[in-house]
Amino acid sequence: MAKVFKGRYFWNSDPLNAPLGSRPSYAWKSIHTAQELLRQGARAVVGNGESIDIWRNKWLGSKPADAILRVKKVVPQYYRVISSLSRVKDLLDESGREWRKDILETVFPEDERRLIEELRPGGKGTQDNYTWDYTKFGGYTVKSGYWVLTQIIQKRNIPQEVSQPSLNPIYQKIWQCHASPKVHHFLWRCLSNCLSVAGNLAHRHLSREAACVRCPASTESVNHLLFKCSFARLVWAISPIPAPPGGEWADSLYVNLYWVLNLGQEQPHLKNTAHLVPWLIWRLWKTRNELVFKGKEYYAQEVLRRATDDYEEWSTIRVVEARNSGPRVEENLLGCWRPPPHQWVKCNTDASWPQEDNRCGIGWVLRNEKGEVLWMGARALPKTKSVLEAELEAMRWAILSLSRFHYKKVMFESDAQVLINLLNSDEVWPSLQPALQDIQKLLHHFEEVKFVYIPRGGNVVADRIARESLSFSSYDPKLYSIVPYWIKSTLV
């Protein structure tokens, strides 16, 4: 069917750029309607580079991907070089795994060159393919397509009006505050105006009385109950929580909640005191209910004492739980390196991907059954799109190097569990498929291979190598048959 559509509608193009044509079929109309959606998230992934047009296909940049947009102004002697560039394979070296730096520096400006260098080609034995930018694994799903349609394409075409500031910062503070899940949910209900205060009940015709039980002249809203009521103001006044600038609580619930929930950040010296805030708000609500339904009144000092007791009790429980569960969690996270079986060697790989840097580092170390270091590899790379891509590149380089050293039984270890799961399964990730294909091809050089996950504590040597590679002045790979001085303390 694909060949029929190609011959009829896009014989000299591709499905993402083909015109509707004359007298199209219903099926082609349906496919063509989705072009804008697919163009938003589809991206060509470089394998061998033979099928990707440098100037037309979308293979660079962030969402949405784009083709090469600019070239340098070059001297006439390089005109022939530029005119000969048509496919991405023309930018690759003989192995197909590395970019030709001489061409990139001659033809492309720095911004375009950086976008190209952050991609890791699959190699000669792999195939180009397409990936979808809006899922983690790179495959299209109906859910992600619907999200792109409603949140990007439709919002791009329809003017949006914002009627009020976003409340997300306050919601985030609510879920981050030091309190139990019950109190978190209560604070969320406060901010969402979902409390059964008298004003809300009267507004929904569930009650005739909208006045505050303590302030008959005022309507009982959530803001009035927690901040503006005379009793609430007395509780806040005797508490260690300072009043807002000016000494008066605002008429806006959002302003007041933002003030008390951000107190620890705005005034760091009150960070410990600020932990009392959610419990004090919770006690104001509980005290109000005791008065309304049981006729029981409390003094302001008693409310403050109960809120303090609630916080201290919850904190004590948290400390006990952490003490009981801490050692088991720590043991699982640490782990330790163990020698490989007899006649095997073990290779640990890792990647360092600093958030603020424009490059990443990869490293691996090969040891025998006695724990002796046989080889080490370290290399800096232009920063990849994700940590997982850097971890995959570290593994691929290690496999490539050991295949050339003619080792036959190798156990590869990494602390990237997603990567190990990918290598041990048939799961398809289009965004990583060329590199995974290259690894599968390289594995034929070995008699036996195992891919094993190890906690970070057992992978410290490879991690140290990856971090050291960030200090290298070039992107040239470095192999060590003698242990360098900067790693000796980690090996002890």
N, C-alpha and C positions, 0 to 999 in steps of 0.2 A: 504493500500500500504506500509506503514511503517513497518508493521509486516512481509510482504513478503520480503522486503529488509533485514530486520534483520535476518530472518531465512535463507536467501540465502547468504548474504555477511558479516554480522558482528554479528553472533549469540553469540559470546563470546567476543565482543569488542564494539565499538561505531563508529558512522559515521566519526568522526574526525580522527580515528586511524586505521580504517579498511583497509586491503589490497585490491588491485583491484580484485584479484581472477582470476579464470580460466573461460574463455568464458563469460565475463560480458556482460550485456545488454547495449544498447546505453544509456539508462537513468542512469544506475549506473556509466558508464564511465563519463558522464557529471557531476554527483555529485562528483565523486572521483577527477576529475580535479580541483575542487574548494577547495580541502582539505587544501592546503597550505594557501590559502587566509583566510579561516575560522579559521584555527589554529592561525593565526596572531592576530585575534581580538576577538575570542570566549572565554568566561570565565564562569565558573560555579559559580552561586550565592547560598550562603548557606541559605537554609530554615530550614528544620529539620535535614539536614545532612545525611539522610539515603541512598541517591543514589550517593553521591560524594566519590570517592575513594581518600583517603589521599595521596597515593603515585603515582597515575597514572593520575588522572584528573587535569586539569589546573584550579586552583582556587585562586592562590596567586600572589602577585607581580604586577609590572607595565606591560605595554604593551610590548610584549605579556605576558599573564599570564603563570604561571608554577605550577608544583606540588611541594611538599616538596622535597628538594634536600639533606638535611643533618639532622642528629640527633646527639645528644650528645653521647660521650663515657660514658656509664653508668655501674654501678656495676652489677654483676650477679643477684642480687636479683630483679632487675627491668627488666630482660630479658622477663619475662612473660608478663609484662605490655606492652612493646613495641610490642611483637608478637600478642597481642590481639587487637592492633589498626589497623583497616582497613578502616572504614568509618568515615567521619567527625563527625557524631553523637557521636562517642566514645570520642570526645574531649569536649562535651557539658555537662552541668549540667542537672538536672531533668526537668527544665522548657524548655530547649532548647534555651534559650535566652542569656545565659552567658557561657563563656569558663571556663573549669576547670583549674584553675591556677596551681594546684599541678602537673597535667600531663604536661602542657606546660613547666613549669620550670624544670621538671625532664628530659623530652625527647628532647626538641628542644633547639638549641643555640639561643642566643639573637636576631640575625637578623631574623631568621625564626619565632620566637615567636612574634616579633613586627609586622610582616606581618599578622600573624593570628589575633592578638588582634585588629588590625584596622578594621576588619570585624565585622559587627553586625548581628548575626544569626537571622533568622525569628522566630523560636520557633517551638514547637511540632506540632502545628496545621497548619503549612505552608508546602509548597512544594519547593524542590530545582528546579532551572531552569538555563537556560543559558542566558547570556547577551552579547551584542556586544560592544566592548570598544570604537569604533570610532564614536558613536553618543551620544548626551547628554542624551537621554532617554533610551539607551541601546538596541534598536531594529535595526536590519540590514536594510540598505537601499542600493539601487543600486549605488547611488551617493557615499556613504562612501566606499562601496566595490571597486568601480572603483578607488577611491583615494588611498586606501591601495595598490591595484595592481600596479598602476603607480608610486606612490611616495615612496613606501617602498619595495615591493617585486622585482619589475623590477630594481630599483636603487641598490638594494642589489646584484643583479646578473650581472649588467653591470657597468664596471668601469666608473666613472664620472671624467671629466676634467674641472677644473675651470680656465677660461681664464683671469679673471680679478676680483678684489675685488668687494664685493657686494655694490650696491648703495643704499640699503635699508635704512641705517642710514640717508642719505641725503634726501631721499624721505620722511622719517618720520619727519624730521625737517621742510620740506616745508609745510606739512599739519598742523604742530603745531605752525607755526609762526603767529604773530599777524598781520593779514591782512584779507582782504575780500576774499570771494570764487573766485572772478575774478582774484585776484593777485595770489592766491594759484594755480589756473589752469595755469596761465602764467609761474610761476616758474617751475611747472611740465613740461611744454613744453620746457623750457630752458634746464632742465636737460636731457630731452629725445631727444634733438637736433631737435625739431619740429618747430623752428621759421623760418620764410621766409626771412632769411638773404641772402645777395647776393651770398655767397659761396654755400649755400645749393641749391639755385635756379639754379645756373650754373651747379652744380653737377647733377641735375635732367634734364638738358637741357631745362630749362624754361627761362633762361636768358644767354646772352653772356658775361655779365660783372659780375665778381666775386669780384671786388675790393671794399674796404670800401669807402664810399662817402667822408669821411674826410681824409683817409689815402690811397691814390691811389696805393701805393706800397705794400699794405697788403691785403690779402684775408679777406673778412668780414665773420668770423665765429661767433658763439654765444659767445665764449670766448673773441674774439677780440672786439666785440661790447660792451660787458659789463665790461671788465676789461683791455684789452690791447690797445685799441684805445687811441690816445692822448687826446681826449676830455673826455673819460671815466676816464682816469687816473687823469685828472685835477679835475673832479667832486669828485672822491674819496679822492683826496688830500685835498680839502677844507672842506670836510665833517668831522664830529666827529668820523667816523669809521677809526680805525687805519689800516695801511697797514700790510700785512703778515710779519713775521720775515724775515729780510733781505731787506725789503723795496720794493721788486719787486713782481708784480703779476705773478703767475705761467703760464706756457703754457697749463696747464690742466684746463678745465672748472670745473671738479669735485673737484680739490684741492681748487680752489678759492671759489666755492660755499660752500664747507665744512667749510672754514675759516670764511666767513661772517655770515653763518647761525648758527655757534656754538660760536659766539663771546660772547654772554651773559653767556654761560656755562664756556667757557675757561677763561673769565675775568669778574667775577661777578660785579665789580664796573662799568662796561659798560652795565649792563643788560637793563636799560631804553633806552640807546642810540641804542642798537642793534635792537630795534623794528623798527627803521627807515630803516633797510636794504632792506626788500622786496619792500618798496615803492620807494626807490632810484633806484633799479634795474628796476622797472616798469616805472619810469620816463625816464630813459635812453632809453628804447625801444620806448616810446611815442615821445620823442624828435627826435630820429632818423627818425621815420616815418614822422614827421612834415617837416624835412629837405628834405627827399627823395621825398615826394609826393606834398608838398606845397612850397618847397624852403624857408622855414622859419627857421631861425637860432636862437638859444637861448644861452645866456651866462651860464657858469657853475654855477654862483651864483643863477641864475633864476631857473635852474633845481633843485638845492638843496632846494630852498625856496618852490617850488611847491611840492616836495616830502614831505617836512615837513608839509605843509598845508594838503596834502592828508591824512597823518597819523593822524593829530590832528582832522580832520573832522570825520574820521572813528571812532576814539576813543570816540569822543563826542556822536556820534550816539549810540555806544555800551552802554555808560553810561546811556543815556536816556531810551533805550530799557530795560536795567536791572532794572532801577528804576520803570518802568511801570509794568513789569512782575514779579518782585521779590516777592512782598507780597503774590500773589496767589500761586506761587510755594512753598514758605515757609509754607503757611497755609496747603497745601496738604501734605507736608512732616512731619509736626509736629504731627497733630492729637491730640487726648486726649482720656484717658480711660473713659469709661462710664459704670455705674453699669448694671448688667443683669436685665431682667424682674423679676417680682414677682414670687417667688418660684423656681427661677433658680439660679445657681451659675456660675461664669465665671472663666475659667482657661487660663492664658496667658503663653505661652511657648516661649523660645528662646534658641539660641546656640551661643557660642563664639568660633571662629575658627581662632586663630592667625596663620598668615602665617609662622612665624619663629619658632613656638613652635612644639613639638612632641606630643602634646595632645590637646584636645578641652574640652570645658565645656558646660553643658546643665543645664537648670533650668526652673522651672515653679512656679506659684503662683496662689492659689485659693482664690477668694473673693466672698462674698455674695452681695445681693442687696443694702446693706448699705455701701459697700466698705471695710468691715472688712476682714482682712486676716484670713482664716481658716486653710490653710496648705501651706507649701512651700517645694519644693524639689530642691536639688542641687547635681550635680555629675560631677566629672572629668572622661574623657574617653580617651583611646588611640586615637590619631588623626584619624578621618575617612578620606575617600578618597576625600570627597567634603563637602562644606558647607551645601548643601541640605541634605546629609545623616545625618549630625549632627542635623539639624533642624527636620528631620523626627524622629530621635531617641529621641529628647526632647519631641516631641508630643506623641510618642508611650509610653514613660515612664510615662508621665502625665496621659494618658488614662488608662494604667495598674494600676497605683496607685489609681485613683479615682474609678475604677471598684471594687477595694478591699474595698474602704471606703463606698460603696453602695450609692453613689449619683446617682440620677435618671435623672435630667434635667440639662445638662451641656452645656455651650457655650465655645468652645475652640477658642482662638484667637492667631494668629501668624503674625509676620511681613514678613514672607516668602510667597510671593504671589504664587509662583510656587507650593509650598507644599499645600496651601489651594485649589488651582485649582485642584490639583491631588485628594485630598480627597473629593471634591465635584463633581467629574466627573467619568466617566468609562474609562478614558484614561489609557492605559497600559504602564508602564515603567518597562521593564524586570530587569533593574539594581536595582530597589527598590521593586520589586514585593513581596518577602517574608515578608518584614516589613509591607507593605500595607495590605497583607493578614492577618497578625497578628492583625493589627488595626481593620480590618473589623470583625474579630472574637470577639475581645474584646468589640465592640460596642453593642453586644447583651445583655450586662449587664445593659444597660441604657434604659430608657423609651424614651427620646428624646435627640438628640445631634445636635448641630450646629457647623460648622467650618466657622470662619469669619476672613477675612484679616483686619489687623489694621496697619496704618502707624507706623513707628519706634517710633515717639514721644509718642504714646499711649501704648508702650510696654516697657517702661524704667525700670520697676521693674523687669520683667523677664530677661531683658538684664543685669541688675546689678547682679542678682543671678547667671547667666551663667558665667559672668566674675569673680565673686568671687570664683566660683568652681575651677578655674584654680590654685588657691593658695592651694588647698587641697593636703595633702601629700600622699593620697591613692586614689584608684578608687572606694572606697566604697560609695554607695549612702547615702545621708543625708536627712532626713525628719524633718521639723520643724512645731510644732503646736503653738509655741511661737515665735513672731517676733524677730530675732537676732538683735543685736545692729548695725551691719554693713549695714543694709538695712533701718533703721528707717528714715534716712535723705531723702532717695529716696521716701518713702511713704508719706512724708509731702506734 
